[in-house]
Amino acid sequence: MDENFLKEDETLDDLQLKGICVIQKKDAFRFGVDAVLLANFANIKRNATVIDLCSGTGIIPFILAGKTTASQIIGIEIQEEMTEMANRTCKLNNLQDKIKFVNKDLKDLEFIKSLPKVDVVTVNPPYKLKNSGIINPNDKNAIARHEICCTLEDVIKSCKSVLKDNGRMYMIHRPDRLADIICLMRKYKIEPKLIKMIQPNFKKAPNMILIDGQNNGGAFLKWDEPLCVHNLDGSYTEEINKMYGR
């Protein structure tokens, strides 16, 4: 492999999806099942345009590129190192014509409003409130997990700015923030349409939620069947194995 593609502190991970491999840091934030769940939850129609906010390593755009017929995907990420790494993954997989990553702050509304309106926005935002036990606000993992660089309202406001009329927003978050999510979606006229609860296993309460919202949509909310990540013996369920292509 060309030394420009992979650095000493990085790994190359096979997504088992049309030969796509993604570059990640060995000791920094790495994608988890939440990103895989969101990418599989999003309904991407033929030739749809997509923006992925809080893009991180770019995992969601790469899964969407492998599983859908989206025509163009833009990832927005505030951490320059992550953006550079994601763009190297693009080159490695020859996906430059379909995906690009931009190092920008989603709170930069002048930039956000300069983007083309898209059919779909996906976002796996920081889950934890800024004051919930952060030790080092400069830590890259803390930035990914805590609302240091953006709040939930910042995220939903940005979704509103880039969505076409009737475009869809797909988000994964935590159940304890559901009231906040729905209130803010309605504030910005993104109507909640479908909610899916994710359980660690069928004996445990949900620890993640997937939510689908429609820009300027009419009021009608449905609940999808819950999904369990693990069987009681700790193995992945059939639904999760299918998502991973196993």
C-alpha positions as CSV (number, residue, x, y, z in Angstrom):
1,M,0.0,0.0,0.0
2,D,1.1,3.6,-0.8
3,E,2.6,5.0,2.4
4,N,0.5,8.2,1.9
5,F,-2.7,6.2,2.5
6,L,-1.9,4.7,5.9
7,K,0.0,6.2,8.8
8,E,1.6,4.3,11.7
9,D,-1.2,5.1,14.2
10,E,-3.9,4.0,11.8
11,T,-5.7,0.8,10.8
12,L,-7.5,-0.3,7.6
13,D,-10.8,-2.0,8.2
14,D,-12.8,-3.9,5.7
15,L,-16.5,-3.1,5.7
16,Q,-17.3,-6.3,3.9
17,L,-19.2,-4.1,1.4
18,K,-18.2,-3.9,-2.2
19,G,-14.6,-4.1,-1.2
20,I,-14.7,-0.7,0.7
21,C,-12.1,-0.3,3.4
22,V,-12.1,2.6,5.9
23,I,-9.1,4.2,7.6
24,Q,-9.3,4.7,11.4
25,K,-7.1,5.7,14.3
26,K,-5.8,2.9,16.5
27,D,-6.3,4.8,19.7
28,A,-8.9,7.5,18.9
29,F,-12.6,7.5,18.2
30,R,-13.6,4.5,16.0
31,F,-17.0,3.8,14.5
32,G,-19.5,1.6,16.4
33,V,-22.7,-0.2,15.8
34,D,-24.6,3.1,16.1
35,A,-23.2,4.3,12.8
36,V,-24.1,1.0,11.1
37,L,-27.6,1.2,12.5
38,L,-28.1,4.7,11.2
39,A,-26.8,4.0,7.8
40,N,-29.1,1.0,7.5
41,F,-32.1,3.0,8.8
42,A,-31.8,5.8,6.3
43,N,-34.1,5.4,3.3
44,I,-32.0,6.6,0.4
45,K,-33.8,6.7,-2.9
46,R,-32.2,6.4,-6.3
47,N,-29.9,9.3,-7.2
48,A,-30.6,11.0,-3.9
49,T,-28.2,13.7,-2.6
50,V,-27.0,13.3,1.0
51,I,-25.2,15.4,3.6
52,D,-23.8,13.6,6.7
53,L,-23.2,15.9,9.6
54,C,-20.7,15.1,12.4
55,S,-19.1,12.7,9.9
56,G,-16.1,11.5,11.9
57,T,-14.2,8.8,10.0
58,G,-16.8,9.0,7.3
59,I,-18.3,5.6,8.1
60,I,-21.9,6.5,7.3
61,P,-21.1,7.9,3.8
62,F,-19.0,4.9,3.0
63,I,-21.8,2.4,4.0
64,L,-24.3,4.5,2.0
65,A,-22.0,4.4,-1.0
66,G,-21.8,0.7,-0.8
67,K,-25.5,0.0,-0.1
68,T,-27.4,2.7,-2.0
69,T,-27.6,4.5,-5.3
70,A,-27.1,7.9,-3.8
71,S,-25.6,10.2,-6.5
72,Q,-23.6,12.6,-4.2
73,I,-22.7,12.4,-0.5
74,I,-21.0,15.2,1.5
75,G,-19.6,14.7,4.9
76,I,-19.2,17.6,7.3
77,E,-16.7,17.2,10.1
78,I,-15.2,19.8,12.5
79,Q,-12.0,17.9,13.3
80,E,-9.4,18.5,10.6
81,E,-7.5,15.3,11.2
82,M,-10.7,13.2,10.8
83,T,-11.6,15.0,7.6
84,E,-8.2,14.4,6.1
85,M,-8.3,10.8,7.0
86,A,-11.8,10.4,5.5
87,N,-10.7,12.0,2.2
88,R,-7.8,9.5,2.1
89,T,-10.3,6.7,2.5
90,C,-12.2,8.2,-0.5
91,K,-9.1,8.1,-2.6
92,L,-8.2,4.6,-1.5
93,N,-11.6,3.3,-2.6
94,N,-11.8,5.5,-5.7
95,L,-15.0,7.2,-4.5
96,Q,-13.9,10.8,-5.0
97,D,-16.6,11.3,-7.7
98,K,-19.4,10.3,-5.2
99,I,-18.2,11.3,-1.8
100,K,-16.3,14.3,-0.4
101,F,-15.5,15.5,3.1
102,V,-15.3,19.1,4.2
103,N,-13.6,20.3,7.4
104,K,-16.2,22.8,8.7
105,D,-18.2,23.7,11.8
106,L,-21.9,23.0,11.4
107,K,-22.6,26.1,13.4
108,D,-21.1,28.2,10.6
109,L,-24.5,29.0,9.1
110,E,-23.0,31.1,6.3
111,F,-21.2,27.9,5.1
112,I,-24.2,25.6,5.8
113,K,-26.5,27.9,3.8
114,S,-24.0,27.9,0.9
115,L,-24.4,24.1,0.5
116,P,-26.8,22.7,-2.1
117,K,-30.2,21.6,-0.7
118,V,-30.2,17.8,-0.4
119,D,-32.8,15.0,-0.2
120,V,-31.4,13.4,3.0
121,V,-29.4,14.4,6.0
122,T,-27.9,11.8,8.3
123,V,-26.4,12.6,11.6
124,N,-24.8,10.7,14.5
125,P,-24.2,13.6,16.8
126,P,-22.5,13.8,20.2
127,Y,-25.0,12.2,22.7
128,K,-23.9,13.7,26.1
129,L,-24.6,17.1,27.4
130,K,-21.6,19.4,27.7
131,N,-21.6,19.4,31.5
132,S,-21.9,15.6,32.0
133,G,-18.5,14.8,33.4
134,I,-16.1,15.9,30.7
135,I,-12.4,15.9,31.9
136,N,-10.6,17.3,28.9
137,P,-12.6,19.3,26.3
138,N,-9.7,19.1,23.8
139,D,-9.8,15.3,23.8
140,K,-10.9,14.0,20.4
141,N,-13.0,11.2,21.9
142,A,-14.8,13.8,24.1
143,I,-15.6,15.9,21.1
144,A,-17.2,12.9,19.4
145,R,-19.3,12.0,22.5
146,H,-20.1,15.3,24.3
147,E,-21.8,18.5,23.1
148,I,-18.5,20.4,23.2
149,C,-18.5,21.8,19.6
150,C,-22.2,21.7,18.9
151,T,-25.5,21.2,20.7
152,L,-28.5,19.2,19.7
153,E,-30.2,22.4,18.6
154,D,-27.2,23.4,16.5
155,V,-27.4,20.0,14.7
156,I,-31.2,20.2,14.0
157,K,-30.9,23.9,12.9
158,S,-28.2,22.8,10.4
159,C,-30.4,19.9,9.1
160,K,-33.2,22.4,8.5
161,S,-30.8,24.7,6.5
162,V,-29.7,22.0,4.0
163,L,-32.8,20.0,3.5
164,K,-35.1,20.3,0.5
165,D,-38.8,20.8,1.1
166,N,-40.0,17.3,2.2
167,G,-36.4,16.1,2.6
168,R,-35.7,13.6,5.3
169,M,-33.5,13.8,8.4
170,Y,-32.2,10.5,9.9
171,M,-30.6,10.6,13.4
172,I,-29.4,8.2,16.0
173,H,-29.4,9.3,19.7
174,R,-30.2,8.3,23.2
175,P,-33.7,7.7,24.6
176,D,-33.2,10.1,27.4
177,R,-33.0,12.9,24.9
178,L,-36.1,12.0,23.0
179,A,-38.3,14.8,24.4
180,D,-35.6,17.4,23.5
181,I,-35.2,15.9,20.0
182,I,-38.9,16.0,19.2
183,C,-39.4,19.5,20.6
184,L,-36.4,20.9,18.6
185,M,-37.5,19.1,15.4
186,R,-40.9,20.7,15.7
187,K,-39.3,24.1,16.5
188,Y,-37.5,23.9,13.1
189,K,-40.5,22.4,11.3
190,I,-38.9,18.9,10.8
191,E,-41.8,16.6,11.6
192,P,-41.0,13.3,13.4
193,K,-42.3,10.5,11.2
194,L,-40.8,7.2,12.5
195,I,-39.0,6.2,15.7
196,K,-37.2,2.9,16.3
197,M,-35.9,1.8,19.6
198,I,-32.6,-0.2,19.8
199,Q,-32.2,-2.6,22.8
200,P,-28.9,-4.3,23.8
201,N,-31.0,-7.5,24.1
202,F,-34.7,-8.3,24.6
203,K,-34.4,-8.2,28.4
204,K,-32.8,-4.8,28.5
205,A,-34.3,-1.3,28.1
206,P,-33.5,0.6,24.9
207,N,-30.2,2.5,24.9
208,M,-30.4,4.0,21.4
209,I,-33.1,5.5,19.2
210,L,-33.4,6.0,15.5
211,I,-35.6,8.9,14.3
212,D,-36.8,9.8,10.9
213,G,-38.1,13.4,10.3
214,Q,-39.6,15.1,7.2
215,N,-38.9,18.8,6.5
216,N,-42.2,20.7,6.5
217,G,-44.0,17.4,6.8
218,G,-47.5,16.8,8.2
219,A,-48.1,15.5,11.7
220,F,-48.1,11.7,11.7
221,L,-45.8,9.7,13.9
222,K,-45.3,5.9,13.8
223,W,-43.3,3.5,16.0
224,D,-41.2,0.9,14.2
225,E,-40.6,-2.6,15.7
226,P,-37.7,-2.4,18.2
227,L,-34.4,-4.0,17.3
228,C,-32.1,-6.1,19.5
229,V,-28.3,-5.8,19.0
230,H,-27.4,-9.0,20.9
231,N,-28.8,-12.3,21.7
232,L,-28.8,-13.4,25.4
233,D,-25.5,-15.3,24.9
234,G,-23.8,-12.1,23.7
235,S,-23.7,-12.9,20.0
236,Y,-25.1,-10.5,17.4
237,T,-28.7,-11.0,16.4
238,E,-29.6,-12.0,12.8
239,E,-30.7,-8.5,12.0
240,I,-27.3,-7.1,13.0
241,N,-25.4,-9.8,11.2
242,K,-27.3,-8.9,8.0
243,M,-26.3,-5.3,8.4
244,Y,-22.7,-6.3,8.6
245,G,-23.0,-8.6,5.6
246,R,-22.4,-11.7,7.7
